[in-house]
């Protein structure tokens, strides 16, 4: 099953300021930021990935995962409904570009404020959209939210916290370039891609990004956060779950890819976007009861359309 962000990351400063300087202090807190990996740790991670990458899932089974991918996600949301992922209340900390929407609701000015449009791709049941609506209540922000799974979109719409007057939720397979959408090309100020590209077949990354970029206006931004290479979730996979290099099938049929920063940069650069920021977020989370160490790796980036 998906492993995502830890609840203790919610209130940390952007990219963290809690650094581990003394190994004896490791269990004083639940998480440490900007953890540097020594050669031994990097070698162990690479060896683990090499081990769990073979044998590959058969081509017939891989095709089944591809063709039935939406069904697996539908079943995931039927089973977990709104109880699996935590609300991403860290959104404005990690992406300060969005703080303008919070400020907009408290601005007392006679000048008209231009309505801004934001799309979240892969909205799930609203763990980003709902905190976003709550934080920007009273603003002119128009929110669009889409997901591959009709079940997820229905659950979002049914939420008591969902405001249909501020958010249009709809189903969209971002790999399909012929879909009719509720907004025009070159109209979005922001597009959020948070733990969504990694669920796609890597062969479709380029088309998916190009489809999204088409709807972002010049000067608009794409905000990206996803799994990085050698994240704990990748190292935990057992043999026989690998579809291709760094691409795995979970036990529930959903899939996940683990990125290198160079891959992320190449994807967006190919679509003509300008890199504003690209960061490998390495964090050490600990279980102070079981004395366990968990190394997380995420890629975070901001790109701008020229």
Backbone as numpy.savetxt, mean C-alpha at the origin, in Angstrom:
# Nx Ny Nz CAx CAy CAz Cx Cy Cz
-1.64 -15.20 4.93 -2.48 -14.01 4.93 -1.60 -12.76 4.93
-2.18 -11.63 4.49 -1.36 -10.43 4.39 -0.85 -9.96 5.74
0.40 -9.53 5.74 0.98 -8.87 6.90 1.16 -7.42 6.51
0.69 -6.51 7.35 0.80 -5.13 6.96 1.43 -4.33 8.07
1.11 -3.05 8.12 1.75 -2.16 9.06 1.33 -2.47 10.49
2.20 -2.17 11.40 2.00 -2.47 12.82 1.35 -1.27 13.48
0.45 -1.51 14.42 -0.29 -0.42 15.04 0.61 0.56 15.78
1.78 0.11 16.21 2.65 1.01 16.96 3.34 2.03 16.06
3.17 1.89 14.74 3.79 2.85 13.83 2.93 4.09 13.66
1.74 4.09 14.22 0.78 5.14 13.91 1.24 6.53 14.32
1.86 6.66 15.48 2.15 7.98 16.01 3.61 8.38 15.85
4.37 7.59 15.13 5.78 7.91 14.99 5.98 9.07 14.02
7.03 9.88 14.20 7.33 10.91 13.23 7.62 10.27 11.89
7.56 11.08 10.82 7.74 10.52 9.49 9.06 9.75 9.40
8.94 8.48 8.99 10.05 7.56 8.83 10.78 7.30 10.14
10.26 7.82 11.24 10.74 7.41 12.55 11.94 8.16 13.06
12.00 8.29 14.37 13.15 8.91 15.02 13.62 8.08 16.21
13.02 6.92 16.40 13.42 6.06 17.50 14.46 5.07 16.97
15.70 5.38 17.18 16.78 4.54 16.67 17.41 3.74 17.80
17.78 2.53 17.48 18.39 1.63 18.45 19.90 1.86 18.46
20.40 2.42 19.54 21.83 2.71 19.64 22.56 1.69 20.51
21.83 1.07 21.40 22.43 0.08 22.30 21.62 -1.20 22.21
22.25 -2.28 21.80 21.56 -3.56 21.62 20.87 -4.02 22.90
21.36 -3.61 24.04 20.75 -4.01 25.31 19.38 -3.37 25.51
19.08 -2.32 24.73 17.81 -1.61 24.88 16.71 -2.14 23.95
17.00 -3.19 23.21 16.11 -3.61 22.12 14.69 -3.89 22.57
14.49 -4.39 23.79 13.15 -4.75 24.23 12.51 -3.67 25.12
13.05 -2.47 25.07 12.46 -1.36 25.82 11.23 -0.81 25.12
11.18 -0.96 23.77 10.06 -0.45 22.99 9.58 -1.52 22.02
8.41 -1.29 21.44 7.84 -2.27 20.51 8.42 -2.17 19.11
9.01 -1.03 18.77 9.51 -0.85 17.41 10.67 0.13 17.39
11.58 -0.12 16.44 12.74 0.75 16.22 12.80 1.11 14.74
13.16 2.36 14.47 13.13 2.87 13.10 14.51 2.91 12.47
14.51 2.94 11.13 15.75 3.11 10.36 16.82 2.12 10.80
16.43 0.87 10.88 17.35 -0.17 11.35 18.29 -0.58 10.21
19.57 -0.42 10.44 20.56 -0.82 9.45 20.82 -2.32 9.56
20.86 -2.98 8.41 21.15 -4.41 8.39 22.64 -4.63 8.22
23.21 -5.48 9.05 24.61 -5.83 8.85 24.71 -6.91 7.77
25.93 -7.24 7.38 26.14 -8.19 6.30 25.55 -9.56 6.63
25.63 -9.95 7.89 25.11 -11.25 8.30 23.59 -11.32 8.14
22.90 -10.27 8.60 21.43 -10.25 8.48 21.01 -10.26 7.02
21.68 -9.46 6.17 21.35 -9.40 4.75 21.58 -10.75 4.08
22.68 -11.40 4.46 23.00 -12.70 3.89 21.97 -13.75 4.30
21.54 -13.71 5.55 20.54 -14.66 6.03 19.22 -14.47 5.29
18.84 -13.22 5.07 17.58 -12.94 4.37 17.64 -13.44 2.93
18.75 -13.16 2.26 18.91 -13.60 0.87 18.87 -15.12 0.77
19.50 -15.79 1.73 19.51 -17.25 1.73 18.11 -17.81 1.96
17.35 -17.17 2.82 15.99 -17.63 3.09 15.11 -17.50 1.86
15.26 -16.38 1.14 14.48 -16.19 -0.08 14.88 -17.19 -1.15
16.17 -17.44 -1.26 16.64 -18.44 -2.22 16.04 -19.81 -1.91
15.95 -20.11 -0.62 15.41 -21.40 -0.19 13.92 -21.52 -0.50
13.15 -20.46 -0.20 11.69 -20.59 -0.38 11.23 -20.28 -1.80
12.17 -19.96 -2.69 11.82 -19.66 -4.08 11.79 -20.90 -4.97
12.12 -22.04 -4.40 12.18 -23.27 -5.18 11.59 -24.42 -4.36
10.77 -25.27 -5.00 10.38 -25.22 -6.41 9.27 -24.20 -6.64
9.13 -23.76 -7.90 8.06 -22.84 -8.25 6.73 -23.58 -8.34
5.67 -22.85 -8.08 4.33 -23.38 -8.31 4.19 -23.72 -9.79
3.50 -24.79 -10.11 3.36 -25.21 -11.51 2.66 -24.13 -12.33
2.93 -24.12 -13.62 2.33 -23.11 -14.51 0.81 -23.22 -14.51
0.29 -24.45 -14.40 -1.17 -24.62 -14.37 -1.78 -24.00 -13.12
-1.12 -24.23 -11.98 -1.63 -23.66 -10.73 -1.46 -22.15 -10.72
-0.36 -21.66 -11.26 -0.14 -20.22 -11.33 -1.21 -19.55 -12.17
-1.61 -20.20 -13.26 -2.66 -19.65 -14.11 -3.99 -19.62 -13.37
-4.23 -20.61 -12.52 -5.45 -20.62 -11.72 -5.48 -19.42 -10.78
-4.36 -19.13 -10.14 -4.30 -17.96 -9.25 -4.54 -16.67 -10.03
-4.04 -16.62 -11.26 -4.22 -15.42 -12.08 -5.68 -15.25 -12.49
-6.29 -16.30 -12.99 -7.65 -16.21 -13.50 -8.68 -16.02 -12.39
-8.39 -16.53 -11.21 -9.36 -16.47 -10.12 -8.96 -15.46 -9.03
-8.09 -14.54 -9.38 -7.57 -13.61 -8.37 -8.67 -12.79 -7.71
-9.64 -12.34 -8.48 -10.72 -11.55 -7.87 -11.56 -12.40 -6.92
-11.73 -13.68 -7.25 -12.51 -14.56 -6.39 -11.82 -14.79 -5.05
-10.49 -14.90 -5.08 -9.74 -15.08 -3.83 -9.87 -13.85 -2.94
-9.81 -12.67 -3.53 -9.95 -11.46 -2.72 -11.39 -11.30 -2.21
-12.36 -11.66 -3.05 -13.75 -11.63 -2.58 -13.92 -12.52 -1.35
-13.35 -13.72 -1.41 -13.47 -14.65 -0.29 -12.72 -14.12 0.94
-11.58 -13.47 0.71 -10.82 -12.88 1.81 -11.69 -11.87 2.57
-12.38 -11.00 1.82 -13.19 -9.98 2.48 -14.47 -10.55 3.07
-15.02 -11.59 2.47 -16.18 -12.23 3.08 -15.81 -12.82 4.44
-14.62 -13.40 4.51 -14.19 -14.06 5.74 -13.83 -13.04 6.82
-13.08 -12.03 6.45 -12.56 -11.10 7.46 -13.40 -9.84 7.61
-14.21 -9.53 6.60 -15.03 -8.32 6.57 -14.17 -7.10 6.91
-14.50 -6.38 7.96 -13.75 -5.16 8.27 -12.73 -5.36 9.39
-12.46 -6.61 9.75 -11.68 -6.85 10.96 -10.23 -7.21 10.78
-9.70 -7.23 9.55 -8.33 -7.70 9.37 -7.31 -6.57 9.44
-7.41 -5.59 8.54 -6.44 -4.50 8.52 -6.84 -3.41 9.51
-5.85 -2.78 10.10 -6.09 -1.65 11.00 -6.23 -0.37 10.18
-7.00 0.58 10.70 -7.13 1.86 10.02 -5.77 2.54 9.93
-5.50 3.13 8.78 -4.20 3.75 8.54 -4.19 5.19 9.04
-4.23 5.33 10.34 -4.23 6.66 10.93 -2.87 7.35 10.81
-1.88 6.61 10.30 -0.55 7.18 10.07 -0.46 7.91 8.73
-1.56 7.94 7.98 -1.53 8.43 6.60 -0.94 9.83 6.49
-1.38 10.75 7.35 -0.94 12.14 7.23 0.48 12.33 7.77
0.92 11.41 8.61 2.30 11.48 9.09 3.26 11.05 8.01
2.95 9.94 7.35 3.84 9.41 6.32 3.77 10.20 5.02
2.61 10.78 4.73 2.43 11.54 3.50 1.98 12.96 3.84
2.92 13.83 4.25 2.56 15.20 4.63 1.95 16.00 3.49
2.08 15.51 2.26 1.45 16.19 1.13 -0.07 16.30 1.30
-0.63 15.39 2.11 -2.07 15.38 2.31 -2.53 16.33 3.41
-1.60 16.90 4.15 -1.98 17.78 5.25 -2.73 19.02 4.79
-2.57 19.37 3.52 -3.28 20.55 3.00 -4.78 20.37 3.09
-5.26 19.13 3.05 -6.69 18.89 3.14 -7.20 19.08 4.56
-6.35 18.78 5.55 -6.74 19.04 6.94 -6.80 20.54 7.16
-5.80 21.26 6.68 -5.76 22.71 6.84 -6.91 23.39 6.11
-7.33 22.80 5.00 -8.36 23.43 4.18 -9.67 23.58 4.93
-9.97 22.64 5.82 -11.26 22.69 6.51 -11.29 23.78 7.58
-10.13 24.30 7.98 -10.10 25.32 9.02 -9.71 26.69 8.47
-9.59 26.78 7.16 -9.21 28.05 6.54 -10.44 28.94 6.41
-10.36 30.14 6.99 -11.46 31.09 6.90 -11.06 32.19 5.93
-11.44 32.00 4.69 -11.04 32.93 3.64 -12.22 33.20 2.73
-12.31 34.43 2.25 -13.38 34.78 1.31 -13.06 34.32 -0.09
-11.81 33.92 -0.33 -11.41 33.46 -1.66 -11.92 32.03 -1.87
-12.42 31.75 -3.07 -12.89 30.38 -3.33 -11.75 29.38 -3.29
-12.00 28.21 -2.71 -11.01 27.16 -2.63 -11.29 26.14 -3.73
-10.28 25.86 -4.54 -10.45 24.91 -5.63 -10.70 23.51 -5.07
-11.73 22.86 -5.58 -12.04 21.50 -5.14 -10.94 20.56 -5.60
-10.45 19.74 -4.70 -9.39 18.79 -5.01 -9.98 17.38 -5.12
-9.36 16.57 -5.96 -9.83 15.20 -6.17 -8.72 14.21 -5.83
-9.09 13.18 -5.11 -8.14 12.15 -4.69 -8.74 10.78 -4.96
-7.92 9.89 -5.50 -8.33 8.50 -5.73 -7.48 7.57 -4.89
-8.13 6.68 -4.14 -7.38 5.59 -3.53 -7.61 4.33 -4.34
-6.52 3.74 -4.81 -6.57 2.50 -5.57 -6.39 1.34 -4.60
-7.27 0.36 -4.67 -7.20 -0.77 -3.74 -7.69 -0.37 -2.37
-8.89 0.19 -2.32 -9.41 0.77 -1.07 -9.81 -0.28 -0.04
-10.03 -1.53 -0.47 -10.49 -2.53 0.48 -11.78 -2.10 1.14
-11.85 -2.27 2.45 -13.07 -1.93 3.20 -13.00 -0.54 3.82
-11.99 0.25 3.42 -11.96 1.64 3.85 -10.97 2.00 4.92
-9.93 1.20 5.12 -8.97 1.49 6.19 -8.16 2.75 5.95
-8.14 3.23 4.71 -7.53 4.53 4.41 -8.60 5.58 4.20
-9.61 5.24 3.41 -10.63 6.21 3.02 -11.41 6.76 4.21
-11.78 5.90 5.14 -12.58 6.37 6.27 -11.79 7.31 7.19
-10.54 6.98 7.59 -9.76 7.97 8.34 -9.54 9.26 7.55
-9.41 9.14 6.24 -9.23 10.32 5.40 -10.47 11.20 5.42
-11.65 10.60 5.31 -12.89 11.38 5.37 -13.05 12.04 6.73
-12.71 11.31 7.78 -12.86 11.86 9.13 -11.92 13.03 9.36
-10.69 12.91 8.88 -9.69 13.96 9.10 -9.95 15.20 8.28
-10.69 15.05 7.18 -10.91 16.19 6.28 -12.38 16.60 6.25
-13.12 16.23 7.28 -14.54 16.58 7.34 -14.70 18.09 7.24
-15.60 18.53 6.38 -15.82 19.96 6.19 -15.01 20.55 5.07
-14.08 19.80 4.51 -13.27 20.31 3.40 -13.98 20.04 2.08
-13.41 20.57 1.00 -13.98 20.36 -0.33 -13.33 19.19 -1.05
-12.63 18.35 -0.32 -11.95 17.22 -0.95 -12.97 16.21 -1.48
-12.87 15.91 -2.77 -13.70 14.87 -3.38 -12.88 13.59 -3.45
-13.38 12.54 -2.84 -12.63 11.29 -2.74 -13.27 10.23 -3.63
-12.42 9.53 -4.35 -12.82 8.35 -5.11 -12.07 7.15 -4.53
-12.74 6.02 -4.45 -12.12 4.82 -3.89 -12.52 3.63 -4.74
-11.53 2.88 -5.20 -11.83 1.72 -6.04 -11.11 0.49 -5.52
-11.67 -0.66 -5.87 -11.04 -1.92 -5.52 -11.40 -2.97 -6.56
-10.54 -3.95 -6.67 -10.71 -5.09 -7.55 -11.87 -5.96 -7.10
-12.14 -5.96 -5.80 -13.13 -6.86 -5.20 -14.48 -6.18 -5.00
-15.54 -6.65 -5.67 -16.87 -6.10 -5.42 -17.32 -6.27 -3.97
-16.90 -7.35 -3.34 -17.27 -7.59 -1.94 -16.69 -6.49 -1.05
-15.42 -6.13 -1.28 -14.79 -5.07 -0.49 -15.51 -3.74 -0.67
-15.84 -3.41 -1.91 -16.53 -2.14 -2.18 -17.90 -2.12 -1.52
-18.63 -3.22 -1.56 -19.93 -3.29 -0.90 -19.80 -3.10 0.61
-18.79 -3.72 1.21 -18.58 -3.57 2.65 -18.24 -2.13 3.01
-17.46 -1.48 2.17 -17.14 -0.07 2.40 -18.40 0.77 2.36
-19.21 0.57 1.35 -20.45 1.36 1.22 -21.40 1.13 2.39
-21.36 -0.07 2.97 -22.27 -0.40 4.08 -21.78 0.14 5.42
-20.55 0.60 5.48 -20.00 1.08 6.75 -20.76 2.30 7.25
-21.02 2.35 8.55 -21.70 3.50 9.14 -20.90 4.77 8.99
-19.58 4.63 8.84 -18.71 5.80 8.75 -18.50 6.27 7.31
-19.07 5.55 6.36 -18.91 5.92 4.95 -19.88 7.04 4.59
-19.38 8.07 3.96 -20.19 9.22 3.55 -20.23 9.27 2.03
-21.34 8.83 1.47 -21.47 8.76 0.01 -21.48 10.12 -0.64
-21.75 11.18 0.12 -21.73 12.52 -0.45 -20.31 13.03 -0.68
-19.33 12.39 -0.03 -17.94 12.82 -0.16 -17.06 11.80 -0.85
-17.52 10.57 -0.93 -16.69 9.50 -1.49 -17.50 8.64 -2.45
-16.98 8.49 -3.65 -17.59 7.61 -4.65 -16.77 6.33 -4.69
-17.37 5.23 -4.24 -16.68 3.93 -4.21 -17.15 3.08 -5.38
-16.22 2.46 -6.08 -16.59 1.69 -7.27 -15.57 0.58 -7.51
-15.94 -0.36 -8.35 -15.08 -1.49 -8.69 -14.27 -1.14 -9.93
-12.95 -1.36 -9.85 -12.08 -1.13 -11.00 -10.90 -2.09 -10.94
-10.72 -2.83 -12.01 -9.51 -3.62 -12.21 -8.51 -2.70 -12.89
-7.50 -2.25 -12.17 -6.60 -1.24 -12.71 -5.73 -1.76 -13.84
-5.78 -3.05 -14.10 -5.06 -3.61 -15.25 -5.88 -3.50 -16.53
-7.15 -3.09 -16.41 -8.05 -2.97 -17.56 -8.09 -1.52 -18.00
-7.56 -1.23 -19.18 -7.47 0.15 -19.64 -8.74 0.64 -20.31
-9.75 -0.20 -20.48 -10.94 0.19 -21.22 -12.13 0.47 -20.31
-11.93 0.48 -19.03 -13.02 0.71 -18.08 -13.48 2.17 -18.11
-14.79 2.38 -18.04 -15.33 3.74 -17.93 -15.33 4.15 -16.46
-14.70 5.29 -16.17 -14.50 5.71 -14.78 -15.30 6.97 -14.47
-15.54 7.25 -13.18 -16.37 8.40 -12.80 -15.62 9.73 -12.79
-14.44 9.77 -13.39 -13.69 11.03 -13.49 -12.98 11.06 -14.84
-12.53 12.25 -15.21 -11.90 12.45 -16.51 -10.39 12.23 -16.43
-9.78 12.05 -17.58 -8.32 11.99 -17.64 -7.75 13.34 -17.19
-6.56 13.31 -16.60 -5.87 14.52 -16.13 -6.72 15.32 -15.13
-7.40 14.62 -14.22 -8.29 15.32 -13.29 -7.95 15.11 -11.82
-7.12 14.12 -11.49 -6.86 13.80 -10.09 -5.66 14.57 -9.55
-5.82 15.11 -8.34 -4.69 15.78 -7.68 -3.78 14.76 -7.00
-4.36 13.69 -6.48 -3.59 12.65 -5.81 -4.15 11.28 -6.15
-3.26 10.32 -6.27 -3.65 8.90 -6.36 -2.84 8.15 -5.31
-3.52 7.41 -4.46 -2.87 6.64 -3.40 -2.76 5.18 -3.83
-1.56 4.65 -3.77 -1.32 3.23 -4.05 -0.63 2.65 -2.82
-1.42 2.18 -1.88 -0.89 1.71 -0.61 -1.15 0.21 -0.48
-0.08 -0.57 -0.52 -0.16 -2.02 -0.46 -1.16 -2.57 -1.49
-1.03 -2.10 -2.74 -1.95 -2.58 -3.78 -1.22 -3.16 -4.98
-0.17 -2.50 -5.48 0.54 -3.02 -6.65 1.10 -4.42 -6.37
1.51 -4.65 -5.15 2.12 -5.94 -4.79 1.17 -7.11 -4.95
-0.13 -6.85 -5.03 -1.10 -7.94 -5.17 -1.30 -8.35 -6.62
-0.66 -7.62 -7.56 -0.83 -7.90 -8.99 0.26 -8.80 -9.52
-0.01 -9.41 -10.65 1.01 -10.11 -11.40 2.07 -9.10 -11.84
3.35 -9.31 -11.56 4.38 -8.34 -11.95 4.36 -7.99 -13.43
3.89 -8.90 -14.27 3.82 -8.63 -15.70 2.82 -7.52 -16.01
1.95 -7.20 -15.07 0.92 -6.18 -15.29 1.20 -4.87 -14.56
2.33 -4.79 -13.88 2.65 -3.56 -13.14 2.64 -2.34 -14.06
3.32 -2.45 -15.19 3.46 -1.31 -16.09 2.13 -0.81 -16.60
1.25 -1.71 -17.02 -0.06 -1.31 -17.52 -0.89 -0.68 -16.41
-0.83 -1.25 -15.21 -1.60 -0.71 -14.10 -1.17 0.71 -13.76
0.13 0.95 -13.68 0.62 2.29 -13.37 0.25 3.27 -14.47
0.40 2.85 -15.73 0.05 3.73 -16.85 -1.43 4.09 -16.82
-2.29 3.13 -16.48 -3.72 3.41 -16.40 -4.04 4.45 -15.34
-3.34 4.40 -14.22 -3.57 5.36 -13.15 -3.02 6.73 -13.51
-1.81 6.76 -14.04 -1.16 8.03 -14.39 -2.00 8.82 -15.38
-2.71 8.14 -16.26 -3.53 8.81 -17.27 -4.54 9.76 -16.63
-4.99 9.44 -15.43 -6.05 10.23 -14.80 -5.52 11.26 -13.81
-4.22 11.26 -13.56 -3.61 12.26 -12.68 -3.32 13.52 -13.48
-3.67 14.67 -12.95 -3.46 15.92 -13.68 -1.99 16.32 -13.65
-1.53 17.13 -14.58 -0.17 17.67 -14.51 0.03 18.40 -13.18
1.10 18.06 -12.49 1.34 18.61 -11.16 0.76 17.74 -10.05
-0.09 16.78 -10.41 -0.65 15.86 -9.44 0.37 14.83 -8.98
0.07 14.16 -7.88 1.04 13.25 -7.27 0.48 11.85 -7.06
1.38 10.88 -7.15 1.08 9.50 -6.77 1.85 9.20 -5.49
1.14 8.73 -4.48 1.73 8.39 -3.19 1.72 6.87 -3.06
2.90 6.29 -2.86 3.08 4.84 -2.94 3.69 4.30 -1.65
3.15 3.18 -1.20 3.75 2.45 -0.08 3.44 0.97 -0.30
4.48 0.12 -0.19 4.26 -1.30 -0.45 5.39 -2.12 0.15
5.29 -3.43 -0.01 6.26 -4.35 0.58 7.61 -4.26 -0.11
8.68 -4.28 0.70 10.04 -4.26 0.17 10.68 -5.63 0.24
11.71 -5.80 -0.58 12.43 -7.07 -0.64 13.01 -7.43 0.73
12.85 -8.68 1.11 13.32 -9.27 2.37 12.51 -8.83 3.58
11.32 -8.30 3.34 10.41 -8.05 4.46 10.11 -9.37 5.17
9.79 -9.28 6.45 9.49 -10.46 7.24 8.45 -11.35 6.57
7.46 -10.73 5.92 6.41 -11.51 5.27 6.98 -12.39 4.17
7.99 -11.91 3.46 8.61 -12.72 2.41 9.41 -13.87 3.00
10.14 -13.58 4.07 10.98 -14.62 4.67 10.17 -15.73 5.32
8.93 -15.44 5.66 8.08 -16.43 6.32 7.47 -17.46 5.36
7.53 -17.19 4.06 6.92 -18.13 3.12 7.64 -19.47 3.15
6.86 -20.53 3.04 7.41 -21.88 2.98 7.71 -22.24 1.53
8.49 -23.28 1.35 8.79 -23.78 0.02 7.49 -24.21 -0.67
7.44 -23.99 -1.99 6.28 -24.40 -2.76 5.21 -23.34 -2.91
5.46 -22.11 -2.42 4.49 -21.02 -2.53 4.94 -19.93 -3.51
6.08 -20.10 -4.13 6.64 -19.07 -5.00 6.12 -19.23 -6.43
5.61 -18.14 -7.01 5.11 -18.13 -8.37 6.19 -17.75 -9.37
7.01 -16.77 -9.00 8.15 -16.32 -9.79 9.03 -15.51 -8.86
10.10 -14.92 -9.36 11.02 -14.20 -8.49 10.29 -13.19 -7.61
10.36 -13.39 -6.30 9.82 -12.46 -5.30 8.30 -12.29 -5.37
7.62 -13.25 -5.97 6.16 -13.22 -6.14 5.60 -14.53 -5.60
4.67 -14.43 -4.64 4.22 -15.61 -3.91 2.69 -15.69 -3.85
2.20 -16.91 -3.66 0.78 -17.14 -3.40 0.62 -17.49 -1.93
-0.25 -16.76 -1.25 -0.55 -17.07 0.14 -1.47 -18.28 0.21
-1.65 -18.78 1.42 -2.50 -19.94 1.62 -3.95 -19.69 1.25
-4.39 -18.43 1.30 -5.79 -18.12 0.96 -5.98 -17.80 -0.51
-4.90 -17.92 -1.31 -5.00 -17.69 -2.75 -4.64 -16.30 -3.20
-4.59 -15.33 -2.28 -4.15 -13.99 -2.67 -2.63 -14.01 -2.88
-2.14 -13.03 -3.62 -0.73 -13.04 -4.01 -0.03 -11.77 -3.54
1.31 -11.83 -3.48 2.06 -10.67 -3.01 3.44 -10.66 -3.65
3.87 -9.45 -4.03 5.20 -9.23 -4.61 5.99 -8.33 -3.67
7.31 -8.52 -3.66 8.19 -7.73 -2.79 9.17 -6.94 -3.66
9.10 -5.61 -3.54 9.80 -4.69 -4.44 11.20 -4.33 -3.99
12.04 -4.02 -4.96 13.27 -3.28 -4.74 13.00 -1.82 -5.10
13.67 -0.86 -4.45 13.41 0.54 -4.78 13.69 0.87 -6.24
14.68 0.22 -6.83 15.01 0.48 -8.23 13.85 0.08 -9.14
13.14 -0.98 -8.78 11.98 -1.41 -9.57 10.86 -0.38 -9.51
10.61 0.12 -8.31 9.57 1.13 -8.13 9.90 2.37 -8.96
11.14 2.82 -8.87 11.54 4.01 -9.60 11.40 3.81 -11.11
11.80 2.65 -11.59 11.70 2.38 -13.03 10.25 2.36 -13.50
9.36 1.81 -12.69 7.94 1.74 -13.05 7.36 3.13 -13.28
7.61 4.03 -12.34 7.02 5.36 -12.44 7.76 6.25 -13.43
9.07 6.08 -13.52 9.84 6.87 -14.48 9.43 6.53 -15.91
9.11 5.28 -16.17 8.70 4.86 -17.51 7.42 5.56 -17.94
6.61 5.95 -16.97 5.36 6.67 -17.27 5.56 8.18 -17.26
6.81 8.61 -17.19 7.12 10.03 -17.27 6.97 10.81 -15.99
6.89 10.11 -14.85 6.73 10.81 -13.58 8.07 11.24 -13.01
8.05 12.31 -12.25 9.26 12.84 -11.61 9.31 12.37 -10.16
10.45 11.83 -9.77 10.61 11.36 -8.39 10.75 12.54 -7.45
9.87 12.59 -6.46 9.96 13.59 -5.40 10.66 12.98 -4.20
10.34 11.72 -3.93 10.91 11.06 -2.75 10.81 9.55 -2.93
11.85 8.84 -2.50 11.86 7.38 -2.51 12.66 6.91 -1.31
12.05 6.08 -0.49 12.66 5.72 0.79 12.42 4.24 1.09
13.46 3.55 1.55 13.31 2.19 2.05 13.13 2.27 3.56
11.95 1.95 4.00 11.59 2.06 5.42 11.88 0.72 6.10
13.00 0.64 6.80 13.39 -0.58 7.51 13.08 -0.40 8.99
12.30 -1.31 9.51 11.89 -1.19 10.90 12.06 -2.53 11.61
12.45 -2.45 12.85 12.54 -3.64 13.70 11.41 -3.59 14.71
10.51 -4.55 14.63 9.44 -4.68 15.60 9.77 -5.85 16.53
9.44 -5.70 17.78 9.78 -6.75 18.75 8.55 -7.15 19.54
8.52 -8.40 19.91 7.52 -8.92 20.83 8.21 -9.05 22.18
7.89 -8.14 23.09 8.62 -8.09 24.35 8.25 -9.23 25.30
7.14 -9.89 25.03 6.76 -11.04 25.85 7.51 -12.29 25.40
7.51 -12.51 24.07 8.17 -13.70 23.53 9.63 -13.44 23.15
10.07 -12.18 23.29 11.44 -11.79 22.95 11.77 -12.11 21.49
10.81 -11.79 20.61 10.98 -12.03 19.18 11.36 -10.75 18.46
12.17 -10.88 17.41 12.56 -9.75 16.56 11.94 -9.95 15.18
11.31 -8.90 14.67 10.63 -8.98 13.38 11.09 -7.81 12.52
11.76 -8.12 11.42 12.31 -7.09 10.56 11.34 -6.80 9.41
10.86 -5.56 9.37 9.94 -5.14 8.31 10.67 -4.25 7.32
10.29 -4.39 6.06 10.87 -3.57 4.98 9.73 -3.10 4.09
9.57 -1.79 3.99 8.55 -1.21 3.11 9.20 -0.17 2.21
8.63 -0.01 1.04 9.08 1.03 0.11 8.05 2.14 0.11
8.49 3.35 0.30 7.59 4.50 0.29 8.10 5.52 -0.70
7.19 6.09 -1.49 7.62 7.00 -2.55 6.53 8.01 -2.89
6.97 9.15 -3.40 6.08 10.17 -3.94 6.58 10.53 -5.32
5.67 10.52 -6.30 6.02 10.87 -7.68 5.06 11.93 -8.19
5.58 12.80 -9.05 4.80 13.93 -9.57 4.69 13.85 -11.08
3.50 14.16 -11.57 3.28 14.17 -13.02 3.67 15.53 -13.58
4.50 15.53 -14.59 4.99 16.79 -15.18 3.86 17.51 -15.91
